[in-house]
Amino acid sequence: MIKVALLFFPLFFIGCTQKEIHLDVLKKTGVVSSSHKIGENNYDEVLQLFIKECKIAKVQKLYGALCQKADKSKDSKAFISKNFELYRIESETKEEGLLTGYYEASLFGSRTKHFPFVYPLYSEPDDLVTVDLASVYPQLKGLRLRGRVEGKKLIPYYTRAELSKIQAKPICYTDDKVARFFLEIQGSGRIKLDNGKTLYVTYANQNGYPYTSIGRYMIQKRYIKKDLSLQSIERFLKVHPEKMSEILNQNRSVVFFRVSNRPASGALGMELTPMRSVAVDPRYIPLGAMLYCETSKRGFKGIVFAQDTGGAIKGDVRVDLFTGYGEEAKQIAGRLKEKLKMWILLPKADNE
């Protein structure tokens, strides 16, 4: 096998324009040419999702002529095997990859504050300032600074412990503080309102602090054992409500939402597909990329699409699998934590 830096990949496999667009994203990632075979997949579903992705300009720039070719294909499996090659993504840290799961959260709420609906779900605050650092320092493309103005200075924004100070209009009020917290981690959800209507909400912005795992804190404090899952965290907080603020406030990051007209959608701008859409770190994996993932413990094997990002998704061989909506999706996502091997599907040389 030949190891190739993805820094040089665009030079050999796609045109100059595509190289310029993705050079800054791909340069940190290494790939290894691979003879690995893709396991059984629903290729018809994969092809249809690829065609759907190709309506987005970012994906068209990534896959070029294959987008037009896909529309005319009558054999989905043949299209994938004849036009793409697998390249194993190798972690720059040499650590094992990690697959986790996330879902579209479901909460109960009300447009007005009254018991038991007392926990506000905030829209983007009026006093939150977001600075695109690339506008001043091009080398910092993709990085943003968030804060608030005090006098003539930009200072850090309020933390989770200071939620009562923010200047934001609540979208609605929920009846569950813990469910609201996990909604922030999932990034999107459905609020079943007390008037019978359903409200779709999705990520709008966040307060500028990095995500901190409350699970890791709970293990360090010996609140729970190492069988960490969403379910074990929820159980502990239900039994020990007096520790809720202490634990939740360990994650200073706060996510703000906006109302959406559709179910869960990702950073690519597409509605997410259960068990096919994944969140990645866009510093390493370009949004829109087709990936092939394998785990050993539960035997997950499948072609997935990089359609989302997440505050907790950091690193090259790191994927968060969207499991869908509902209690079953929540159960799967909450317990999903597997060692991961990952490949990227790249156009063959004759598809430049």
C-alpha positions in Angstrom: 0.0 0.0 0.0 1.1 3.5 -0.8 0.6 6.3 1.7 -0.5 9.6 0.3 -1.0 12.9 2.0 -4.4 14.3 1.2 -2.6 17.6 0.7 -1.5 16.2 -2.7 -4.7 14.3 -3.5 -6.5 17.0 -5.5 -3.4 17.4 -7.8 -3.8 13.8 -9.0 -7.5 13.2 -8.9 -9.4 16.4 -9.4 -9.0 19.6 -11.3 -7.1 22.7 -10.3 -10.2 24.6 -9.1 -11.2 21.8 -6.8 -7.7 21.6 -5.5 -7.7 25.2 -4.6 -11.1 24.9 -2.9 -10.2 21.9 -0.7 -6.5 22.3 -0.1 -6.9 24.0 3.2 -9.4 21.4 4.4 -7.6 18.3 3.2 -4.0 19.1 4.1 -4.1 17.7 7.6 -5.4 14.3 6.6 -3.4 11.3 5.4 -4.9 8.5 3.3 -3.6 5.1 2.3 -4.5 3.5 -1.0 -6.6 0.4 -0.2 -7.8 -2.8 -1.8 -10.5 -3.1 0.8 -13.9 -4.1 -0.4 -17.2 -2.4 0.5 -19.6 -4.7 2.3 -23.2 -5.1 1.2 -25.1 -1.9 1.0 -28.4 -0.6 -0.3 -26.7 0.9 -3.4 -29.9 2.3 -4.8 -30.3 4.4 -1.6 -26.6 5.4 -1.8 -26.9 6.6 -5.4 -30.1 8.5 -4.7 -28.5 10.3 -1.8 -25.4 11.1 -3.9 -27.7 12.6 -6.6 -29.5 14.6 -4.0 -26.2 15.9 -2.6 -25.1 16.9 -6.1 -27.7 19.6 -6.1 -25.5 21.5 -3.7 -22.7 23.6 -5.2 -20.1 22.5 -2.6 -20.6 18.8 -3.6 -20.5 19.6 -7.3 -17.1 21.2 -6.8 -15.9 18.1 -4.9 -17.1 15.4 -7.3 -17.2 17.3 -10.6 -18.4 15.3 -13.6 -19.6 12.4 -11.4 -22.6 14.4 -10.4 -23.8 14.6 -14.0 -22.8 10.9 -14.6 -24.8 9.7 -11.6 -28.1 11.1 -12.9 -27.8 8.9 -15.9 -26.8 5.7 -14.1 -29.2 2.7 -14.2 -27.0 0.4 -12.1 -26.3 1.9 -8.7 -23.7 -0.7 -7.6 -21.8 -0.6 -10.9 -21.8 3.2 -10.7 -20.1 3.2 -7.3 -17.6 0.4 -8.1 -16.6 1.8 -11.5 -16.2 5.5 -10.5 -14.8 5.5 -7.0 -11.8 4.2 -5.2 -11.4 3.6 -1.5 -8.7 5.3 0.5 -8.1 4.4 4.1 -8.0 7.5 6.3 -5.3 7.2 8.9 -5.3 9.3 12.1 -2.4 11.7 12.4 -2.3 10.9 16.1 -2.2 7.1 15.4 -5.1 6.7 17.8 -8.1 4.4 17.0 -11.0 6.0 15.3 -14.3 6.5 17.1 -18.0 6.2 15.9 -20.7 7.6 18.1 -24.4 8.5 17.4 -26.7 11.4 17.6 -30.5 11.7 17.0 -33.2 14.2 16.5 -34.4 15.1 20.0 -38.1 15.1 21.0 -39.3 17.5 23.8 -42.6 18.8 25.1 -43.0 22.6 25.3 -45.1 25.7 25.2 -44.9 29.1 23.5 -45.7 30.7 26.8 -44.1 30.2 30.2 -46.3 28.4 32.7 -45.8 25.3 34.8 -44.4 22.8 34.0 -43.0 24.6 30.9 -40.4 26.8 32.6 -37.0 26.1 30.9 -36.5 28.5 28.0 -35.1 27.4 24.7 -33.2 30.4 23.5 -32.9 31.9 20.0 -29.6 33.7 19.1 -29.0 36.5 21.6 -29.1 40.1 20.5 -25.8 40.9 22.2 -23.9 37.9 20.9 -21.1 39.1 18.5 -19.6 36.6 16.1 -16.3 37.6 14.4 -15.1 35.6 11.3 -11.3 35.6 12.0 -10.6 34.9 8.3 -11.8 38.4 7.4 -8.7 39.7 9.2 -6.4 36.6 9.2 -6.9 34.4 6.1 -4.8 31.6 7.6 -7.5 31.3 10.3 -10.3 30.3 7.8 -13.1 28.5 9.5 -12.4 29.9 12.9 -14.8 32.3 14.6 -14.6 34.4 17.8 -17.7 34.9 19.8 -18.4 37.2 22.7 -20.1 40.4 23.8 -19.2 44.0 23.9 -18.5 45.7 27.2 -17.4 49.3 26.8 -15.0 49.2 23.9 -13.9 45.6 24.5 -15.0 42.3 23.2 -15.2 39.9 26.2 -16.2 36.3 26.5 -20.0 35.6 26.3 -22.0 34.3 29.2 -21.5 30.6 30.2 -24.2 28.1 31.0 -24.1 29.0 34.6 -24.9 32.6 33.6 -27.9 31.8 31.3 -30.2 34.1 33.2 -28.1 37.1 32.0 -28.4 36.6 28.3 -30.4 38.9 26.1 -32.3 36.4 23.9 -35.9 35.8 23.1 -37.1 32.3 24.0 -38.4 30.3 21.1 -40.5 28.3 23.6 -40.3 26.8 27.1 -39.7 23.1 27.8 -40.6 21.0 30.8 -37.3 19.2 31.1 -33.9 20.8 31.8 -32.0 17.7 31.0 -33.8 17.1 27.7 -33.0 20.7 26.8 -29.3 20.1 27.5 -29.2 17.0 25.3 -31.1 18.9 22.6 -28.1 21.3 22.5 -25.8 18.3 22.0 -27.9 16.8 19.2 -28.3 20.2 17.5 -31.9 19.8 16.3 -35.2 18.5 17.5 -38.9 18.6 17.5 -40.9 20.4 20.2 -44.4 19.0 20.7 -46.3 22.1 21.8 -49.2 22.1 24.3 -51.5 23.5 21.5 -51.0 20.3 19.5 -48.6 21.7 17.0 -45.0 20.5 16.3 -42.1 23.0 16.2 -38.9 22.1 14.4 -35.8 23.7 15.8 -32.2 23.6 14.6 -28.8 25.0 15.5 -28.3 28.8 15.0 -25.2 29.7 16.9 -23.4 29.1 20.2 -21.7 31.1 22.9 -18.1 30.5 21.9 -17.0 28.0 24.6 -15.7 24.5 23.5 -17.9 21.6 24.3 -17.0 19.8 27.5 -18.2 16.2 28.3 -20.2 16.1 31.5 -19.9 12.3 31.3 -16.1 12.5 31.8 -16.7 14.8 34.7 -19.2 12.4 36.3 -16.8 9.5 36.0 -14.0 11.6 37.6 -16.3 12.4 40.5 -17.4 8.7 40.7 -21.0 9.6 40.2 -21.3 6.9 37.6 -19.1 4.0 36.5 -17.4 3.6 33.2 -20.5 2.2 31.4 -21.1 5.7 30.2 -24.1 6.4 28.0 -26.8 9.1 27.6 -29.1 6.7 29.4 -26.8 6.3 32.5 -26.3 10.1 32.7 -30.1 10.7 32.5 -30.7 8.1 35.3 -28.2 9.7 37.6 -29.6 13.2 37.2 -33.2 11.9 37.7 -32.2 10.3 41.0 -29.9 13.2 42.1 -31.6 16.5 41.0 -29.6 18.4 43.6 -26.4 17.8 41.5 -27.9 18.8 38.2 -26.7 22.4 38.0 -23.2 21.4 39.2 -22.9 18.7 36.5 -24.6 20.5 33.6 -22.6 23.7 34.2 -19.4 21.8 33.6 -20.2 22.3 29.9 -19.9 26.1 29.6 -20.9 25.8 25.9 -24.5 26.9 25.2 -26.3 26.3 21.8 -28.9 28.7 20.5 -31.6 27.7 18.1 -33.8 28.9 15.3 -37.2 27.6 14.0 -36.9 25.4 10.9 -39.6 24.4 8.4 -38.3 20.8 8.2 -36.9 17.9 10.3 -33.3 17.6 11.3 -30.9 19.1 8.7 -27.1 19.4 8.9 -24.4 21.9 8.2 -24.4 20.9 4.5 -28.0 22.2 4.3 -29.7 18.9 3.7 -32.3 17.0 5.6 -30.4 14.2 7.4 -31.0 10.6 6.5 -31.0 8.0 9.4 -28.0 5.7 9.4 -26.5 7.4 6.3 -25.8 11.0 7.4 -22.8 11.6 9.6 -21.2 14.6 11.4 -17.4 15.1 10.8 -14.7 17.5 11.6 -14.6 19.7 8.5 -10.9 20.6 9.2 -10.2 17.0 8.0 -13.1 15.8 6.0 -14.9 18.0 3.5 -18.7 18.3 3.8 -20.4 16.3 1.1 -17.7 13.6 1.0 -18.8 9.9 0.7 -17.2 7.7 3.4 -17.2 4.0 4.2 -17.2 3.1 7.8 -16.7 -0.2 9.6 -16.8 -1.2 13.3 -16.0 -4.5 14.8 -18.0 -4.7 18.0 -21.5 -4.4 16.5 -20.5 -4.9 12.9 -21.7 -1.7 11.5 -20.6 -1.4 7.8 -21.9 1.2 5.4 -21.4 4.0 3.0 -22.3 7.3 4.7 -22.3 11.0 3.8 -20.5 13.8 5.6 -23.4 16.2 6.0 -23.0 17.7 9.4 -20.6 18.9 12.0 -20.7 19.0 15.8 -18.9 20.7 18.7 -17.8 17.3 20.1 -16.6 15.9 16.8 -12.9 16.6 16.7 -10.3 14.7 14.7 -9.8 12.9 11.4 -11.1 9.4 12.1 -14.1 10.6 14.1 -17.7 10.2 13.0 -21.1 10.9 14.6 -23.8 8.8 13.0 -27.3 10.2 12.7 -29.7 7.5 13.9 -33.0 9.3 13.3 -36.0 10.4 15.3 -37.9 8.8 18.1 -37.2 6.6 21.2 -35.5 3.8 19.3 -33.1 6.3 17.6 -32.3 7.8 21.0 -31.6 4.4 22.5 -29.2 3.5 19.6 -27.4 6.8 19.6 -27.1 6.9 23.4 -25.2 3.6 23.6 -23.2 3.9 20.3 -19.5 4.1 21.0 -17.4 1.9 18.7 -13.8 1.7 17.4 -13.9 2.9 13.8 -12.1 2.2 10.6 -12.9 4.7 7.9 -12.3 5.2 4.2 -13.1 8.0 1.8 -14.5 7.4 -1.6 -12.6 9.4 -4.2 -13.1 9.6 -7.9 -10.9 7.3 -10.0 -8.3 9.0 -12.1 -10.3 8.8 -15.3 -13.0 10.9 -13.7 -10.9 14.0 -13.3 
